[in-house]
């Protein structure tokens, strides 16, 4: 540890080789996620490098100090992840999607066929041409509002207006007069 404090990279590498496996095992046991355990492993050895001056060999061994730091950091990280609902998230790969299939009988990735199957194509047709172009470029093609404004030769304010009004009209067509989450008056 004294050599690590003196800036000896070989000493830090030796500590890493000696304790990396057990540090990762403790991190994984607490965090139950391999990528989080790997991140914590790196964080711990960066802390060892940064805080090596606080190590006191009279209080315990380097292994005990490193594992104690690992355990405290892992518990702290687990609390953080729990507060962000990391452990309760659903993986999309694990879920099967059971939506309505297009009327053709087979799934096609064409957005027009999906919209037609859900009768959204008719609703989309009720929008003005500028609203249709703006929403299609923004949500389907992935352009920003500034990029759409340049493409269509309009101001950003106009494009925002087309986007807002188009979405508002679609919401009213889909949900009728009552929007979800709206309070009854």
TORPA-4810 file (N, C-alpha, C, O; in nm, 3 decimals):
<nodes>
NODE_1_0.083_-0.120_0.000_0.000_0.000_0.000_0.087_0.125_0.000_0.051_0.226_-0.061_X
NODE_2_0.199_0.119_0.067_0.289_0.234_0.069_0.340_0.263_-0.072_0.354_0.380_-0.110_X
NODE_3_0.368_0.160_-0.150_0.414_0.179_-0.287_0.303_0.238_-0.374_0.331_0.318_-0.463_X
NODE_4_0.178_0.200_-0.348_0.065_0.257_-0.422_0.056_0.406_-0.393_0.031_0.486_-0.483_X
NODE_5_0.076_0.444_-0.266_0.071_0.585_-0.228_0.185_0.665_-0.292_0.171_0.785_-0.317_X
NODE_6_0.295_0.598_-0.318_0.408_0.665_-0.384_0.388_0.676_-0.534_0.472_0.733_-0.603_X
NODE_7_0.279_0.623_-0.586_0.247_0.635_-0.728_0.298_0.519_-0.811_0.305_0.529_-0.934_X
NODE_8_0.332_0.409_-0.748_0.383_0.292_-0.819_0.265_0.218_-0.883_0.182_0.159_-0.814_X
NODE_9_0.260_0.221_-1.015_0.151_0.156_-1.088_0.162_0.004_-1.080_0.061_-0.066_-1.082_X
NODE_10_0.283_-0.046_-1.072_0.302_-0.191_-1.061_0.242_-0.244_-0.931_0.186_-0.353_-0.928_X
NODE_11_0.253_-0.167_-0.826_0.197_-0.208_-0.697_0.044_-0.211_-0.705_-0.020_-0.303_-0.652_X
NODE_12_-0.014_-0.110_-0.770_-0.160_-0.109_-0.788_-0.204_-0.226_-0.875_-0.307_-0.288_-0.848_X
NODE_13_-0.127_-0.257_-0.978_-0.159_-0.371_-1.064_-0.150_-0.501_-0.986_-0.232_-0.592_-1.006_X
NODE_14_-0.052_-0.512_-0.896_-0.039_-0.633_-0.814_-0.158_-0.647_-0.719_-0.210_-0.756_-0.700_X
NODE_15_-0.201_-0.535_-0.659_-0.320_-0.539_-0.573_-0.443_-0.581_-0.652_-0.524_-0.661_-0.606_X
NODE_16_-0.455_-0.527_-0.772_-0.569_-0.561_-0.856_-0.569_-0.711_-0.888_-0.671_-0.777_-0.875_X
NODE_17_-0.453_-0.763_-0.930_-0.445_-0.906_-0.963_-0.475_-0.994_-0.842_-0.537_-1.100_-0.855_X
NODE_18_-0.433_-0.950_-0.727_-0.451_-1.029_-0.606_-0.596_-1.027_-0.556_-0.647_-1.130_-0.512_X
NODE_19_-0.663_-0.911_-0.562_-0.793_-0.897_-0.496_-0.912_-0.874_-0.590_-1.025_-0.866_-0.543_X
NODE_20_-0.890_-0.865_-0.719_-1.000_-0.834_-0.812_-1.109_-0.939_-0.808_-1.227_-0.905_-0.809_X
NODE_21_-1.073_-1.065_-0.804_-1.173_-1.172_-0.807_-1.264_-1.167_-0.684_-1.386_-1.181_-0.696_X
NODE_22_-1.206_-1.149_-0.567_-1.287_-1.148_-0.446_-1.369_-1.019_-0.436_-1.482_-1.021_-0.386_X
NODE_23_-1.314_-0.906_-0.483_-1.390_-0.780_-0.483_-1.511_-0.793_-0.575_-1.621_-0.751_-0.539_X
NODE_24_-1.490_-0.849_-0.693_-1.602_-0.866_-0.785_-1.707_-0.962_-0.729_-1.826_-0.942_-0.749_X
NODE_25_-1.662_-1.067_-0.660_-1.756_-1.164_-0.602_-1.843_-1.097_-0.495_-1.964_-1.120_-0.489_X
NODE_26_-1.781_-1.016_-0.410_-1.858_-0.944_-0.307_-1.954_-0.846_-0.374_-2.071_-0.837_-0.335_X
NODE_27_-1.906_-0.773_-0.473_-1.992_-0.677_-0.543_-2.110_-0.747_-0.610_-2.222_-0.698_-0.603_X
NODE_28_-2.084_-0.861_-0.673_-2.193_-0.932_-0.740_-2.292_-0.988_-0.638_-2.413_-0.986_-0.662_X
NODE_29_-2.242_-1.037_-0.526_-2.331_-1.093_-0.425_-2.427_-0.987_-0.370_-2.542_-1.017_-0.340_X
NODE_30_-2.378_-0.864_-0.357_-2.462_-0.756_-0.305_-2.551_-0.698_-0.415_-2.670_-0.675_-0.392_X
NODE_31_-2.495_-0.675_-0.534_-2.568_-0.604_-0.640_-2.651_-0.695_-0.730_-2.748_-0.649_-0.790_X
NODE_32_-2.616_-0.822_-0.741_-2.686_-0.919_-0.824_-2.697_-0.877_-0.970_-2.798_-0.905_-1.035_X
NODE_33_-2.594_-0.811_-1.022_-2.590_-0.771_-1.162_-2.444_-0.768_-1.205_-2.362_-0.703_-1.142_X
NODE_34_-2.413_-0.839_-1.314_-2.272_-0.851_-1.354_-2.212_-0.718_-1.398_-2.098_-0.687_-1.362_X
NODE_35_-2.286_-0.640_-1.475_-2.229_-0.513_-1.522_-2.210_-0.415_-1.407_-2.111_-0.341_-1.405_X
NODE_36_-2.302_-0.412_-1.313_-2.285_-0.326_-1.196_-2.168_-0.373_-1.110_-2.095_-0.290_-1.055_X
NODE_37_-2.149_-0.503_-1.098_-2.036_-0.556_-1.022_-1.904_-0.520_-1.089_-1.807_-0.486_-1.021_X
NODE_38_-1.900_-0.526_-1.221_-1.779_-0.488_-1.293_-1.748_-0.339_-1.275_-1.632_-0.301_-1.256_X
NODE_39_-1.852_-0.256_-1.281_-1.832_-0.113_-1.260_-1.781_-0.085_-1.119_-1.692_-0.002_-1.100_X
NODE_40_-1.838_-0.154_-1.022_-1.796_-0.133_-0.883_-1.652_-0.178_-0.862_-1.578_-0.117_-0.786_X
NODE_41_-1.612_-0.284_-0.929_-1.474_-0.333_-0.920_-1.378_-0.222_-0.963_-1.278_-0.197_-0.895_X
NODE_42_-1.406_-0.157_-1.073_-1.321_-0.048_-1.119_-1.324_0.069_-1.022_-1.220_0.127_-0.992_X
NODE_43_-1.442_0.103_-0.972_-1.454_0.213_-0.878_-1.373_0.188_-0.751_-1.308_0.279_-0.699_X
NODE_44_-1.377_0.066_-0.702_-1.306_0.034_-0.578_-1.156_0.052_-0.596_-1.089_0.108_-0.509_X
NODE_45_-1.102_0.006_-0.707_-0.958_0.020_-0.725_-0.917_0.163_-0.758_-0.803_0.202_-0.730_X
NODE_46_-1.005_0.240_-0.815_-0.977_0.383_-0.828_-0.976_0.449_-0.691_-0.893_0.537_-0.664_X
NODE_47_-1.067_0.407_-0.604_-1.068_0.458_-0.466_-0.944_0.415_-0.390_-0.888_0.493_-0.313_X
NODE_48_-0.902_0.292_-0.409_-0.779_0.244_-0.344_-0.663_0.335_-0.383_-0.583_0.375_-0.298_X
NODE_49_-0.654_0.368_-0.510_-0.547_0.455_-0.557_-0.559_0.594_-0.496_-0.459_0.653_-0.454_X
NODE_50_-0.682_0.646_-0.492_-0.703_0.782_-0.443_-0.692_0.793_-0.291_-0.641_0.893_-0.240_X
NODE_51_-0.740_0.691_-0.219_-0.746_0.698_-0.073_-0.639_0.615_-0.004_-0.651_0.586_0.115_X
NODE_52_-0.535_0.576_-0.076_-0.434_0.489_-0.016_-0.368_0.552_0.106_-0.318_0.481_0.193_X
NODE_53_-0.365_0.684_0.114_-0.306_0.752_0.229_-0.384_0.733_0.357_-0.328_0.752_0.466_X
NODE_54_-0.511_0.696_0.348_-0.592_0.674_0.468_-0.579_0.534_0.523_-0.631_0.504_0.631_X
NODE_55_-0.510_0.446_0.450_-0.493_0.309_0.497_-0.398_0.307_0.616_-0.291_0.368_0.614_X
NODE_56_-0.440_0.235_0.722_-0.358_0.219_0.842_-0.341_0.071_0.868_-0.436_0.001_0.902_X
NODE_57_-0.218_0.021_0.850_-0.195_-0.122_0.866_-0.206_-0.167_1.011_-0.210_-0.287_1.037_X
NODE_58_-0.211_-0.074_1.105_-0.230_-0.111_1.246_-0.374_-0.154_1.272_-0.401_-0.228_1.367_X
NODE_59_-0.466_-0.109_1.188_-0.608_-0.142_1.207_-0.649_-0.269_1.134_-0.754_-0.325_1.166_X
NODE_60_-0.571_-0.315_1.038_-0.606_-0.436_0.965_-0.523_-0.450_0.840_-0.439_-0.366_0.808_X
NODE_61_-0.549_-0.558_0.769_-0.474_-0.586_0.647_-0.530_-0.507_0.531_-0.640_-0.452_0.538_X
NODE_62_-0.453_-0.502_0.424_-0.499_-0.434_0.302_-0.622_-0.504_0.245_-0.713_-0.438_0.194_X
NODE_63_-0.624_-0.636_0.254_-0.739_-0.711_0.204_-0.866_-0.671_0.280_-0.970_-0.649_0.218_X
NODE_64_-0.857_-0.663_0.412_-0.973_-0.624_0.492_-1.019_-0.484_0.455_-1.139_-0.459_0.442_X
NODE_65_-0.924_-0.391_0.438_-0.957_-0.253_0.405_-1.026_-0.245_0.269_-1.126_-0.174_0.253_X
NODE_66_-0.974_-0.317_0.171_-1.033_-0.316_0.036_-1.171_-0.381_0.036_-1.262_-0.329_-0.028_X
NODE_67_-1.188_-0.491_0.107_-1.318_-0.558_0.111_-1.421_-0.476_0.188_-1.539_-0.473_0.152_X
NODE_68_-1.377_-0.410_0.293_-1.468_-0.323_0.368_-1.516_-0.208_0.279_-1.634_-0.173_0.280_X
NODE_69_-1.424_-0.150_0.202_-1.460_-0.043_0.109_-1.556_-0.096_0.002_-1.652_-0.028_-0.034_X
NODE_70_-1.529_-0.215_-0.047_-1.614_-0.276_-0.149_-1.756_-0.297_-0.096_-1.853_-0.263_-0.162_X
NODE_71_-1.765_-0.351_0.023_-1.896_-0.381_0.081_-1.975_-0.251_0.103_-2.093_-0.245_0.069_X
NODE_72_-1.911_-0.149_0.158_-1.981_-0.022_0.181_-2.027_0.041_0.051_-2.139_0.091_0.042_X
NODE_73_-1.940_0.040_-0.051_-1.977_0.098_-0.180_-2.087_0.017_-0.248_-2.176_0.074_-0.312_X
NODE_74_-2.083_-0.114_-0.234_-2.186_-0.199_-0.295_-2.322_-0.175_-0.230_-2.423_-0.166_-0.299_X
NODE_75_-2.324_-0.164_-0.098_-2.451_-0.136_-0.028_-2.505_0.000_-0.071_-2.624_0.014_-0.096_X
NODE_76_-2.418_0.097_-0.078_-2.460_0.230_-0.122_-2.513_0.227_-0.264_-2.615_0.289_-0.294_X
NODE_77_-2.447_0.156_-0.351_-2.491_0.145_-0.491_-2.624_0.070_-0.501_-2.709_0.107_-0.581_X
NODE_78_-2.641_-0.034_-0.421_-2.767_-0.109_-0.420_-2.883_-0.020_-0.377_-2.991_-0.025_-0.435_X
NODE_79_-2.862_0.061_-0.275_-2.967_0.154_-0.231_-3.003_0.251_-0.342_-3.120_0.280_-0.366_X
NODE_80_-2.900_0.302_-0.410_-2.923_0.394_-0.521_-3.003_0.325_-0.631_-3.100_0.382_-0.683_X
NODE_81_-2.964_0.203_-0.668_-3.034_0.131_-0.774_-3.177_0.098_-0.733_-3.268_0.103_-0.816_X
NODE_82_-3.198_0.063_-0.607_-3.334_0.037_-0.559_-3.420_0.162_-0.568_-3.537_0.154_-0.605_X
NODE_83_-3.364_0.278_-0.535_-3.442_0.401_-0.542_-3.478_0.437_-0.685_-3.575_0.510_-0.708_X
NODE_84_-3.401_0.388_-0.781_-3.428_0.412_-0.922_-3.504_0.296_-0.986_-3.520_0.293_-1.108_X
NODE_85_-3.550_0.200_-0.906_-3.629_0.085_-0.950_-3.553_-0.002_-1.050_-3.612_-0.058_-1.143_X
NODE_86_-3.422_-0.013_-1.032_-3.338_-0.092_-1.122_-3.375_-0.239_-1.116_-3.375_-0.307_-1.218_X
NODE_87_-3.407_-0.288_-0.997_-3.434_-0.431_-0.981_-3.577_-0.469_-1.014_-3.610_-0.588_-1.020_X
NODE_88_-3.664_-0.371_-1.037_-3.804_-0.401_-1.068_-3.837_-0.377_-1.215_-3.951_-0.396_-1.256_X
NODE_89_-3.739_-0.336_-1.294_-3.764_-0.312_-1.436_-3.786_-0.444_-1.508_-3.727_-0.546_-1.473_X
NODE_90_-3.871_-0.439_-1.609_-3.900_-0.557_-1.691_-3.814_-0.549_-1.816_-3.812_-0.447_-1.885_X
NODE_91_-3.745_-0.656_-1.846_-3.666_-0.662_-1.969_-3.760_-0.687_-2.086_-3.843_-0.777_-2.081_X
NODE_92_-3.747_-0.607_-2.191_-3.834_-0.621_-2.307_-3.810_-0.753_-2.379_-3.902_-0.809_-2.438_X
NODE_93_-3.686_-0.803_-2.376_-3.657_-0.929_-2.443_-3.731_-1.045_-2.378_-3.762_-1.144_-2.444_X
NODE_94_-3.760_-1.033_-2.249_-3.826_-1.141_-2.177_-3.977_-1.144_-2.198_-4.042_-1.244_-2.169_X
NODE_95_-4.032_-1.036_-2.248_-4.177_-1.026_-2.264_-4.217_-1.058_-2.407_-4.145_-1.026_-2.502_X
NODE_96_-4.330_-1.121_-2.422_-4.381_-1.145_-2.557_-4.487_-1.040_-2.586_-4.573_-1.012_-2.503_X
NODE_97_-4.480_-0.984_-2.703_-4.576_-0.882_-2.742_-4.696_-0.950_-2.804_-4.683_-1.031_-2.896_X
NODE_98_-4.813_-0.917_-2.753_-4.935_-0.978_-2.804_-5.028_-0.868_-2.854_-5.133_-0.842_-2.795_X
NODE_99_-4.987_-0.806_-2.963_-5.068_-0.700_-3.022_-5.150_-0.754_-3.135_-5.142_-0.871_-3.172_X
NODE_100_-5.229_-0.667_-3.190_-5.311_-0.707_-3.305_-5.221_-0.720_-3.427_-5.139_-0.632_-3.455_X
NODE_101_-5.237_-0.828_-3.500_-5.160_-0.847_-3.622_-5.232_-0.776_-3.735_-5.354_-0.761_-3.731_X
NODE_102_-5.159_-0.733_-3.836_-5.224_-0.672_-3.951_-5.321_-0.770_-4.017_-5.308_-0.892_-4.004_X
NODE_103_-5.416_-0.715_-4.087_-5.522_-0.799_-4.146_-5.470_-0.892_-4.255_-5.539_-0.986_-4.294_X
NODE_104_-5.349_-0.866_-4.305_-5.297_-0.951_-4.411_-5.261_-1.090_-4.360_-5.239_-1.180_-4.441_X
NODE_105_-5.255_-1.111_-4.229_-5.229_-1.242_-4.174_-5.084_-1.265_-4.138_-5.053_-1.362_-4.069_X
NODE_106_-4.995_-1.179_-4.182_-4.854_-1.192_-4.143_-4.802_-1.055_-4.101_-4.855_-0.951_-4.141_X
NODE_107_-4.699_-1.057_-4.020_-4.646_-0.932_-3.967_-4.552_-0.868_-4.068_-4.463_-0.935_-4.121_X
NODE_108_-4.571_-0.743_-4.094_-4.486_-0.667_-4.185_-4.440_-0.544_-4.110_-4.519_-0.483_-4.038_X
NODE_109_-4.316_-0.506_-4.125_-4.260_-0.394_-4.052_-4.298_-0.259_-4.110_-4.253_-0.157_-4.058_X
NODE_110_-4.378_-0.254_-4.214_-4.417_-0.129_-4.276_-4.509_-0.052_-4.181_-4.611_-0.105_-4.136_X
NODE_111_-4.472_0.071_-4.151_-4.552_0.153_-4.058_-4.691_0.180_-4.117_-4.788_0.190_-4.043_X
NODE_112_-4.700_0.192_-4.249_-4.830_0.217_-4.311_-4.925_0.099_-4.291_-5.044_0.120_-4.268_X
NODE_113_-4.874_-0.025_-4.298_-4.959_-0.141_-4.276_-5.002_-0.153_-4.130_-5.115_-0.192_-4.101_X
NODE_114_-4.913_-0.118_-4.040_-4.949_-0.123_-3.897_-5.055_-0.019_-3.866_-5.151_-0.046_-3.795_X
NODE_115_-5.036_0.103_-3.920_-5.136_0.208_-3.899_-5.269_0.171_-3.961_-5.374_0.200_-3.905_X
NODE_116_-5.265_0.108_-4.079_-5.389_0.067_-4.144_-5.461_-0.039_-4.062_-5.583_-0.038_-4.052_X
NODE_117_-5.385_-0.131_-4.003_-5.447_-0.237_-3.924_-5.514_-0.180_-3.800_-5.612_-0.237_-3.752_X
NODE_118_-5.463_-0.073_-3.748_-5.521_-0.014_-3.627_-5.617_0.100_-3.657_-5.661_0.168_-3.565_X
NODE_119_-5.650_0.122_-3.784_-5.737_0.231_-3.829_-5.683_0.368_-3.791_-5.759_0.465_-3.783_X
NODE_120_-5.554_0.377_-3.767_-5.493_0.506_-3.738_-5.464_0.582_-3.867_-5.448_0.704_-3.865_X
NODE_121_-5.456_0.511_-3.977_-5.429_0.575_-4.105_-5.541_0.675_-4.137_-5.514_0.785_-4.186_X
NODE_122_-5.667_0.637_-4.108_-5.780_0.726_-4.133_-5.773_0.849_-4.043_-5.802_0.961_-4.085_X
NODE_123_-5.734_0.826_-3.917_-5.721_0.938_-3.823_-5.607_1.030_-3.865_-5.618_1.152_-3.855_X
NODE_124_-5.500_0.972_-3.911_-5.384_1.049_-3.954_-5.420_1.132_-4.078_-5.368_1.242_-4.096_X
NODE_125_-5.509_1.078_-4.163_-5.552_1.149_-4.283_-5.634_1.272_-4.252_-5.648_1.360_-4.337_X
NODE_126_-5.690_1.280_-4.132_-5.771_1.396_-4.095_-5.685_1.517_-4.058_-5.738_1.627_-4.040_X
NODE_127_-5.556_1.498_-4.046_-5.466_1.608_-4.011_-5.435_1.690_-4.136_-5.449_1.642_-4.248_X
NODE_128_-5.392_1.813_-4.115_-5.350_1.895_-4.228_-5.221_1.837_-4.287_-5.154_1.756_-4.223_X
NODE_129_-5.188_1.879_-4.408_-5.069_1.825_-4.474_-4.942_1.860_-4.396_-4.853_1.776_-4.384_X
NODE_130_-4.934_1.983_-4.342_-4.817_2.023_-4.264_-4.806_1.941_-4.135_-4.697_1.902_-4.094_X
NODE_131_-4.920_1.915_-4.072_-4.919_1.834_-3.949_-4.875_1.692_-3.979_-4.796_1.634_-3.904_X
NODE_132_-4.925_1.635_-4.088_-4.885_1.500_-4.127_-4.735_1.492_-4.153_-4.667_1.402_-4.103_X
NODE_133_-4.684_1.586_-4.232_-4.542_1.586_-4.265_-4.458_1.599_-4.138_-4.360_1.527_-4.118_X
NODE_134_-4.496_1.693_-4.053_-4.420_1.717_-3.931_-4.418_1.596_-3.841_-4.312_1.555_-3.794_X
NODE_135_-4.534_1.536_-3.815_-4.540_1.420_-3.726_-4.469_1.300_-3.787_-4.402_1.225_-3.715_X
NODE_136_-4.482_1.280_-3.916_-4.416_1.168_-3.982_-4.263_1.183_-3.975_-4.192_1.088_-3.943_X
NODE_137_-4.215_1.304_-4.005_-4.070_1.327_-4.000_-4.015_1.317_-3.857_-3.905_1.268_-3.835_X
NODE_138_-4.094_1.365_-3.762_-4.046_1.365_-3.623_-4.051_1.226_-3.559_-3.951_1.180_-3.504_X
NODE_139_-4.165_1.161_-3.565_-4.182_1.036_-3.492_-4.141_0.912_-3.571_-4.097_0.813_-3.511_X
NODE_140_-4.153_0.915_-3.700_-4.120_0.796_-3.778_-3.977_0.803_-3.832_-3.903_0.705_-3.826_X
NODE_141_-3.939_0.920_-3.885_-3.805_0.934_-3.941_-3.702_0.974_-3.836_-3.582_0.950_-3.855_X
NODE_142_-3.746_1.033_-3.725_-3.655_1.065_-3.615_-3.585_1.199_-3.625_-3.485_1.221_-3.557_X
NODE_143_-3.634_1.290_-3.708_-3.573_1.422_-3.719_-3.613_1.510_-3.602_-3.720_1.493_-3.544_X
NODE_144_-3.525_1.604_-3.567_-3.559_1.702_-3.463_-3.647_1.809_-3.525_-3.659_1.818_-3.647_X
NODE_145_-3.708_1.890_-3.440_-3.795_1.996_-3.491_-3.715_2.099_-3.570_-3.765_2.153_-3.669_X
NODE_146_-3.592_2.128_-3.527_-3.507_2.222_-3.603_-3.475_2.168_-3.742_-3.479_2.242_-3.839_X
NODE_147_-3.445_2.039_-3.752_-3.415_1.978_-3.881_-3.538_1.979_-3.972_-3.527_2.002_-4.093_X
NODE_148_-3.654_1.955_-3.913_-3.778_1.956_-3.993_-3.806_2.096_-4.045_-3.848_2.113_-4.159_X
NODE_149_-3.781_2.197_-3.960_-3.803_2.335_-4.002_-3.715_2.369_-4.122_-3.762_2.434_-4.216_X
NODE_150_-3.590_2.326_-4.121_-3.501_2.352_-4.235_-3.547_2.276_-4.358_-3.544_2.330_-4.469_X
NODE_151_-3.591_2.150_-4.341_-3.634_2.068_-4.454_-3.758_2.126_-4.521_-3.768_2.128_-4.644_X
NODE_152_-3.853_2.174_-4.439_-3.979_2.224_-4.493_-3.976_2.373_-4.522_-4.072_2.428_-4.577_X
NODE_153_-3.866_2.440_-4.486_-3.854_2.583_-4.513_-3.947_2.668_-4.428_-3.996_2.771_-4.475_X
NODE_154_-3.973_2.625_-4.306_-4.061_2.699_-4.216_-3.985_2.731_-4.088_-3.876_2.680_-4.065_X
NODE_155_-4.043_2.817_-4.007_-3.978_2.852_-3.881_-3.999_2.739_-3.780_-4.090_2.657_-3.793_X
NODE_156_-3.913_2.736_-3.680_-3.925_2.633_-3.575_-4.058_2.648_-3.501_-4.118_2.548_-3.462_X
NODE_157_-4.103_2.770_-3.482_-4.231_2.795_-3.416_-4.347_2.733_-3.492_-4.437_2.675_-3.432_X
NODE_158_-4.344_2.747_-3.626_-4.450_2.685_-3.707_-4.447_2.534_-3.693_-4.552_2.471_-3.680_X
NODE_159_-4.329_2.476_-3.696_-4.317_2.330_-3.686_-4.365_2.283_-3.549_-4.435_2.182_-3.540_X
NODE_160_-4.330_2.356_-3.444_-4.381_2.321_-3.310_-4.533_2.329_-3.307_-4.600_2.243_-3.248_X
NODE_161_-4.587_2.430_-3.371_-4.732_2.447_-3.378_-4.796_2.329_-3.451_-4.895_2.273_-3.404_X
NODE_162_-4.739_2.290_-3.566_-4.793_2.176_-3.642_-4.787_2.048_-3.558_-4.880_1.968_-3.557_X
NODE_163_-4.677_2.031_-3.489_-4.660_1.910_-3.407_-4.763_1.909_-3.293_-4.831_1.809_-3.271_X
NODE_164_-4.773_2.019_-3.221_-4.865_2.025_-3.107_-5.010_2.009_-3.153_-5.084_1.929_-3.095_X
NODE_165_-5.050_2.081_-3.254_-5.188_2.075_-3.301_-5.220_1.937_-3.360_-5.330_1.886_-3.340_X
NODE_166_-5.126_1.878_-3.432_-5.148_1.744_-3.487_-5.166_1.640_-3.379_-5.255_1.556_-3.387_X
NODE_167_-5.081_1.645_-3.277_-5.094_1.551_-3.166_-5.225_1.573_-3.089_-5.290_1.477_-3.047_X
NODE_168_-5.260_1.697_-3.072_-5.385_1.729_-3.002_-5.506_1.675_-3.079_-5.599_1.620_-3.018_X
NODE_169_-5.505_1.690_-3.209_-5.616_1.639_-3.291_-5.622_1.486_-3.286_-5.730_1.428_-3.277_X
NODE_170_-5.506_1.420_-3.291_-5.503_1.273_-3.281_-5.555_1.226_-3.146_-5.632_1.130_-3.139_X
NODE_171_-5.514_1.294_-3.039_-5.563_1.257_-2.905_-5.715_1.268_-2.897_-5.781_1.180_-2.843_X
NODE_172_-5.769_1.375_-2.951_-5.914_1.393_-2.947_-5.986_1.286_-3.029_-6.093_1.240_-2.989_X
NODE_173_-5.928_1.246_-3.143_-5.991_1.142_-3.224_-5.984_1.007_-3.154_-6.079_0.929_-3.159_X
NODE_174_-5.872_0.978_-3.089_-5.855_0.849_-3.024_-5.935_0.840_-2.896_-6.002_0.739_-2.871_X
NODE_175_-5.929_0.943_-2.814_-5.991_0.937_-2.682_-6.124_1.012_-2.674_-6.184_1.016_-2.567_X
NODE_176_-6.169_1.070_-2.782_-6.295_1.144_-2.779_-6.274_1.275_-2.704_-6.166_1.334_-2.709_X
NODE_177_-6.377_1.320_-2.636_-6.369_1.446_-2.563_-6.289_1.436_-2.436_-6.238_1.537_-2.389_X
NODE_178_-6.277_1.316_-2.378_-6.210_1.302_-2.249_-6.070_1.242_-2.270_-6.057_1.129_-2.317_X
NODE_179_-5.969_1.319_-2.235_-5.832_1.270_-2.247_-5.797_1.190_-2.122_-5.846_1.220_-2.014_X
NODE_180_-5.713_1.089_-2.133_-5.674_1.011_-2.015_-5.602_1.098_-1.914_-5.516_1.179_-1.951_X
NODE_181_-5.636_1.082_-1.789_-5.574_1.159_-1.682_-5.640_1.293_-1.659_-5.605_1.363_-1.564_X
NODE_182_-5.735_1.332_-1.744_-5.803_1.458_-1.726_-5.906_1.446_-1.615_-5.972_1.343_-1.600_X
NODE_183_-5.919_1.554_-1.538_-6.018_1.553_-1.429_-6.156_1.592_-1.481_-6.172_1.673_-1.573_X
NODE_184_-6.255_1.531_-1.418_-6.391_1.568_-1.451_-6.424_1.702_-1.389_-6.390_1.726_-1.273_X
NODE_185_-6.491_1.789_-1.463_-6.522_1.922_-1.413_-6.661_1.925_-1.356_-6.706_2.029_-1.309_X
</nodes>
